Amino acid sequence: MDFGLSQDQKLMVDSLEKALAQLCPLERVRAFADKDEPVARDLWAGLAEIGVAGLMIGEEHGGLDLSLLDAALAAEAFGRHVAPTPFLGVTLAAIALRAAGSNAQQSRWLPPLAAGEVLAGVAISEAVAGARDGAGVNAAGGKLTGTSLFVIDAAEADLFIVADNAGGLHLVAGDAPGITRIALTSIDLTRRLGEVRFKDTPAEPLAGGEALPRLRDAAWTLLAADTLGAGQRMIEKAVAYAGERKQFGRVIGSFQAVKHLCAEMTAELEPCRALVWYAAHAWNAVPDEASLTAAHAKAHLSEVGRFVARTATEVHGGIGITDLLGLHYWFKRIGLDRQLLGGPERLRHHAAVIQGLVAA
């Protein structure tokens, strides 16, 4: 069986790459990081115009009704450009609403999400990766109380998808009473995370006991795809630098040791592409395999991504760690992807439980 991208998917990737080259040069990324912008509104508006905001929203609500593989291809492109977009939060919110939202909830929120008019935050870290620092959210009587850490795209979210301590999902309007948002500083300045506190905050429950696992698997896959794109760009930059930097009268790419570093990075990363693509494909087409393949994809990309980030920086030498070059944006993007919603050790344990190798 041949497994590859369709012609439509190739055209989508090409269109997105062209849009990102125009909308998101490194200077725009640097400005976002340096100015501490909560959201790159200009970038998101441009991407929404070509349908990115509604990739996984049904046509009846103004979206494109595409698959998680299409969303993963978009995430890969965003990783390549370290694009500071609210894509992850919007896409995960759309998945949650389509899977477990009522007709009224879908009609209210999906059309403006697809149009790029509203933003979404996703607060599922405690339910997916384990609580820390006493964090966690309790649900009782249609209200939420507690704290959620590492909330994705929390800064200016118009709605939140929140997981409680029992694994239930809730929809909370961004302007609901009792919400307090606190910006969190992470190593990755291209992605905004937050701490969100709830105090008797009105919430609408989302139905469906399998909604959270499906949301988790999609998130793991998209983060793996983001790492794949970032790693690929770091390799390209390392190879290009090795072909122009001269030492002892020769370009350093002519030295066997440097050749080996570049070849080893490519040999490690390229097989990951099939792993990520299949995990995304399985989420739609082979749901029984989705959780295992998503865990494998994120865990393995976390390790390979770290190797690529370190090695590509080494190829650049001392300039690789300077702000002027900007390589650190990709390095730190990979670092956050590794830990967000669970590090590789936790995901490998999850995969082992699924396969019956260890007890839950």
C-alpha positions as CSV (number, residue, x, y, z in Angstrom):
1,M,0.0,0.0,0.0
2,D,1.3,3.5,-0.9
3,F,0.9,6.0,1.9
4,G,1.5,9.6,0.9
5,L,-0.2,12.9,0.6
6,S,-3.0,13.6,-1.9
7,Q,-2.6,16.2,-4.5
8,D,-5.0,18.5,-2.6
9,Q,-2.9,18.1,0.5
10,K,0.3,19.0,-1.4
11,L,-1.4,22.1,-2.8
12,M,-2.6,23.0,0.7
13,V,1.0,22.7,2.1
14,D,2.4,24.8,-0.8
15,S,-0.2,27.5,-0.3
16,L,0.4,27.6,3.4
17,E,4.2,27.8,3.0
18,K,3.8,30.7,0.6
19,A,1.4,32.5,3.0
20,L,3.8,32.0,6.0
21,A,6.8,33.1,4.0
22,Q,4.9,36.4,3.4
23,L,3.1,36.8,6.7
24,C,5.6,35.3,9.1
25,P,9.3,36.1,8.3
26,L,11.8,35.8,11.2
27,E,11.5,39.6,11.8
28,R,7.7,39.1,12.6
29,V,8.5,36.2,15.0
30,R,11.2,38.3,16.7
31,A,8.8,41.2,17.1
32,F,6.1,39.0,18.7
33,A,8.6,37.6,21.2
34,D,10.3,40.9,22.0
35,K,7.1,42.9,22.4
36,D,5.3,40.3,24.5
37,E,2.2,40.4,22.2
38,P,-0.6,38.2,23.5
39,V,-1.7,37.3,20.0
40,A,-0.3,38.0,16.6
41,R,-3.7,39.2,15.2
42,D,-2.4,40.2,11.8
43,L,-0.9,36.8,11.2
44,W,-4.0,35.0,12.4
45,A,-6.3,37.2,10.3
46,G,-4.2,36.4,7.2
47,L,-4.2,32.7,7.9
48,A,-8.0,32.7,8.6
49,E,-8.6,34.2,5.1
50,I,-7.2,31.0,3.5
51,G,-9.2,28.7,5.8
52,V,-6.6,27.7,8.4
53,A,-8.9,28.5,11.4
54,G,-11.6,26.2,10.1
55,L,-9.6,23.2,9.0
56,M,-11.4,20.8,11.3
57,I,-14.7,22.6,11.4
58,G,-17.6,21.3,9.4
59,E,-18.7,23.0,6.2
60,E,-22.1,23.6,7.8
61,H,-20.4,25.9,10.2
62,G,-18.1,27.6,7.7
63,G,-15.1,25.3,7.9
64,L,-13.3,23.1,5.5
65,D,-14.2,19.8,7.3
66,L,-10.7,18.3,6.8
67,S,-8.9,15.5,8.7
68,L,-6.4,15.6,11.5
69,L,-3.7,14.7,8.9
70,D,-4.5,18.0,7.2
71,A,-4.2,19.8,10.6
72,A,-0.9,18.0,11.3
73,L,0.4,19.2,7.9
74,A,-0.5,22.8,9.0
75,A,1.1,22.3,12.4
76,E,4.3,21.0,10.7
77,A,4.4,24.2,8.6
78,F,3.9,26.4,11.7
79,G,6.8,24.6,13.3
80,R,9.0,25.2,10.3
81,H,8.3,28.9,10.5
82,V,8.0,29.0,14.4
83,A,4.8,30.9,13.6
84,P,3.2,32.5,16.7
85,T,-0.4,31.5,15.9
86,P,-3.3,30.4,18.1
87,F,-3.8,27.4,15.8
88,L,-3.4,24.8,18.5
89,G,-6.1,26.2,20.8
90,V,-8.6,26.9,18.1
91,T,-8.2,23.5,16.5
92,L,-8.4,21.6,19.7
93,A,-11.5,23.6,20.8
94,A,-13.1,22.8,17.4
95,I,-12.4,19.1,17.9
96,A,-13.9,19.1,21.4
97,L,-17.0,21.0,20.3
98,R,-17.6,18.7,17.3
99,A,-17.1,15.6,19.4
100,A,-19.1,16.6,22.5
101,G,-20.8,19.9,22.0
102,S,-24.5,20.4,21.8
103,N,-26.1,21.8,18.6
104,A,-26.5,25.1,20.4
105,Q,-22.9,25.2,21.5
106,Q,-21.7,24.2,18.0
107,S,-23.9,26.8,16.3
108,R,-22.7,29.6,18.7
109,W,-19.0,28.9,18.7
110,L,-17.9,27.0,15.6
111,P,-18.7,29.7,12.9
112,P,-16.8,32.5,14.6
113,L,-13.9,30.0,15.3
114,A,-13.8,29.1,11.6
115,A,-13.8,32.8,10.6
116,G,-10.9,33.6,12.9
117,E,-13.1,36.0,14.9
118,V,-12.8,34.3,18.3
119,L,-9.9,32.5,20.0
120,A,-9.9,29.5,22.2
121,G,-7.9,28.4,25.2
122,V,-7.5,24.7,26.1
123,A,-7.0,23.8,29.8
124,I,-6.4,20.0,29.9
125,S,-2.9,19.7,31.2
126,E,-3.8,18.4,34.7
127,A,-6.1,15.7,33.2
128,V,-3.6,14.7,30.5
129,A,-0.1,15.2,32.1
130,G,-0.9,15.1,35.8
131,A,-1.4,17.9,38.3
132,R,1.4,19.9,39.8
133,D,1.6,22.6,42.5
134,G,-1.9,21.7,43.7
135,A,-3.5,22.5,40.4
136,G,-6.8,21.0,39.3
137,V,-10.3,21.9,38.6
138,N,-13.4,20.6,40.4
139,A,-16.9,20.7,38.8
140,A,-20.1,21.0,40.9
141,G,-23.5,22.4,40.2
142,G,-22.6,23.8,36.8
143,K,-19.6,25.7,38.1
144,L,-15.9,25.2,38.2
145,T,-13.4,26.0,41.0
146,G,-9.7,25.5,40.9
147,T,-6.6,26.3,38.9
148,S,-5.4,25.0,35.5
149,L,-1.7,25.5,34.5
150,F,-0.1,25.6,31.1
151,V,-3.4,26.6,29.4
152,I,-2.8,26.7,25.7
153,D,-3.5,30.1,24.1
154,A,-5.0,31.5,27.3
155,A,-4.1,35.2,26.8
156,E,-7.1,36.5,24.9
157,A,-9.3,33.4,24.6
158,D,-13.0,34.1,24.1
159,L,-13.8,30.6,25.3
160,F,-12.1,27.8,27.2
161,I,-12.3,24.1,26.9
162,V,-11.6,22.9,30.5
163,A,-11.0,19.4,31.9
164,D,-12.0,18.8,35.4
165,N,-10.4,16.4,37.9
166,A,-12.9,13.6,37.0
167,G,-12.0,13.8,33.2
168,G,-15.1,15.7,32.2
169,L,-14.9,18.5,29.7
170,H,-16.6,21.9,30.1
171,L,-17.1,25.0,27.9
172,V,-16.5,28.3,29.7
173,A,-17.0,31.7,28.1
174,G,-13.9,33.9,28.3
175,D,-15.8,36.7,30.0
176,A,-17.5,34.4,32.6
177,P,-17.4,35.6,36.2
178,G,-14.8,34.2,38.5
179,I,-12.0,33.8,35.9
180,T,-8.5,35.1,36.5
181,R,-5.8,34.8,33.9
182,I,-2.1,34.9,34.7
183,A,0.5,34.8,31.9
184,L,3.1,32.1,32.3
185,T,6.6,32.6,30.9
186,S,8.1,29.5,29.2
187,I,11.2,28.9,27.3
188,D,9.3,29.3,24.0
189,L,8.4,33.0,23.4
190,T,6.5,32.1,20.3
191,R,3.6,30.4,22.1
192,R,1.5,31.9,24.9
193,L,0.7,29.8,27.9
194,G,-1.3,30.9,31.0
195,E,-2.5,30.0,34.4
196,V,-6.3,30.2,34.6
197,R,-8.1,30.3,38.0
198,F,-11.8,29.5,38.4
199,K,-13.9,30.5,41.3
200,D,-17.5,29.4,41.1
201,T,-17.3,30.0,37.4
202,P,-20.3,29.1,35.3
203,A,-19.6,26.3,32.8
204,E,-21.4,24.3,30.3
205,P,-20.7,20.6,30.3
206,L,-19.6,18.8,27.1
207,A,-21.1,15.4,26.7
208,G,-19.3,12.2,25.8
209,G,-17.0,10.2,27.9
210,E,-14.4,9.6,25.2
211,A,-14.1,13.3,24.3
212,L,-11.0,14.0,26.5
213,P,-8.9,11.0,25.2
214,R,-9.7,12.0,21.7
215,L,-8.7,15.6,22.4
216,R,-5.5,14.4,24.1
217,D,-4.5,12.2,21.2
218,A,-5.1,15.0,18.7
219,A,-3.0,17.4,20.8
220,W,-0.1,14.9,21.1
221,T,-0.2,14.4,17.3
222,L,-0.2,18.1,16.5
223,L,2.6,18.8,18.9
224,A,4.6,16.0,17.3
225,A,4.0,17.5,13.9
226,D,5.1,21.0,15.1
227,T,8.4,19.4,16.4
228,L,8.8,17.7,13.0
229,G,8.5,21.0,11.2
230,A,10.8,22.8,13.5
231,G,13.4,20.1,13.4
232,Q,13.3,20.0,9.6
233,R,14.0,23.8,9.4
234,M,16.9,23.5,11.9
235,I,18.5,20.8,9.6
236,E,18.0,23.0,6.6
237,K,19.6,26.0,8.3
238,A,22.5,23.8,9.5
239,V,23.2,22.5,6.0
240,A,23.0,25.9,4.5
241,Y,25.4,27.3,7.1
242,A,27.8,24.5,6.6
243,G,27.8,25.2,2.9
244,E,28.9,28.9,3.3
245,R,30.9,29.1,6.5
246,K,34.7,28.8,5.8
247,Q,37.4,27.5,8.1
248,F,41.0,26.8,7.1
249,G,40.2,28.0,3.6
250,R,37.4,25.5,3.1
251,V,33.6,25.5,3.7
252,I,33.0,23.5,6.9
253,G,30.5,21.3,5.0
254,S,33.4,19.7,3.3
255,F,34.7,18.3,6.6
256,Q,33.7,14.7,7.2
257,A,32.7,15.3,10.8
258,V,30.3,18.1,9.8
259,K,28.9,15.9,7.0
260,H,28.2,13.2,9.5
261,L,26.4,15.5,11.9
262,C,24.1,16.7,9.1
263,A,23.5,13.2,7.8
264,E,22.8,11.8,11.2
265,M,20.2,14.5,11.9
266,T,18.4,13.7,8.6
267,A,18.6,10.0,9.2
268,E,17.0,10.4,12.7
269,L,14.2,12.9,11.6
270,E,13.1,11.7,8.3
271,P,11.5,8.4,9.5
272,C,9.5,10.4,12.0
273,R,7.5,11.9,9.2
274,A,5.7,8.6,8.5
275,L,5.2,8.1,12.2
276,V,3.5,11.5,12.6
277,W,1.4,11.2,9.4
278,Y,0.2,7.8,10.4
279,A,-0.8,8.9,13.9
280,A,-2.8,11.7,12.3
281,H,-4.3,9.3,9.8
282,A,-5.2,6.8,12.5
283,W,-7.0,9.4,14.5
284,N,-9.7,9.6,11.8
285,A,-9.4,6.2,10.0
286,V,-8.2,3.7,12.6
287,P,-9.4,5.0,16.0
288,D,-8.5,1.9,17.9
289,E,-4.8,2.7,17.1
290,A,-5.0,6.4,17.6
291,S,-4.0,6.6,21.3
292,L,-1.0,4.3,20.9
293,T,0.3,6.0,17.7
294,A,-0.2,9.5,19.1
295,A,1.8,8.6,22.2
296,H,4.6,7.0,20.2
297,A,4.7,10.0,17.8
298,K,5.0,12.6,20.5
299,A,7.4,10.6,22.6
300,H,9.7,9.7,19.8
301,L,9.7,13.2,18.2
302,S,10.5,14.7,21.6
303,E,13.7,12.7,21.7
304,V,14.7,13.1,18.1
305,G,13.7,16.8,18.2
306,R,16.0,17.4,21.1
307,F,18.9,15.7,19.3
308,V,18.3,17.7,16.1
309,A,18.0,21.0,18.0
310,R,21.3,20.3,19.9
311,T,23.2,19.1,16.8
312,A,22.1,21.8,14.5
313,T,23.2,24.4,17.0
314,E,26.6,22.7,17.3
315,V,27.0,22.8,13.5
316,H,26.6,26.6,13.7
317,G,29.2,26.9,16.4
318,G,29.2,30.0,18.6
319,I,26.8,32.0,16.4
320,G,24.2,29.3,16.9
321,I,23.3,30.6,20.3
322,T,23.1,34.2,19.4
323,D,19.9,36.2,19.2
324,L,21.0,37.7,15.9
325,L,20.8,34.3,14.1
326,G,17.4,33.4,15.7
327,L,18.1,29.7,15.7
328,H,17.1,29.6,19.4
329,Y,13.4,30.2,18.4
330,W,13.3,26.7,16.9
331,F,15.4,25.2,19.7
332,K,13.0,26.5,22.3
333,R,9.9,25.6,20.3
334,I,11.1,22.0,20.3
335,G,11.8,22.2,24.0
336,L,8.3,23.3,24.9
337,D,6.7,20.8,22.5
338,R,8.6,18.1,24.3
339,Q,7.1,18.8,27.7
340,L,3.7,20.3,26.9
341,L,0.8,17.9,27.8
342,G,3.3,15.3,28.9
343,G,7.0,14.5,28.5
344,P,8.3,11.4,26.6
345,E,8.6,9.3,29.8
346,R,4.9,9.7,30.6
347,L,3.8,9.0,27.1
348,R,5.9,5.9,26.8
349,H,4.3,4.7,30.1
350,H,0.9,5.4,28.5
351,A,1.8,3.4,25.4
352,A,3.1,0.5,27.6
353,V,-0.2,0.4,29.5
354,I,-2.2,0.3,26.3
355,Q,-0.1,-2.7,25.2
356,G,-0.5,-4.5,28.5
357,L,3.2,-4.3,29.3
358,V,2.8,-2.5,32.6
359,A,-0.1,-1.9,35.0
360,A,-2.1,1.3,34.7
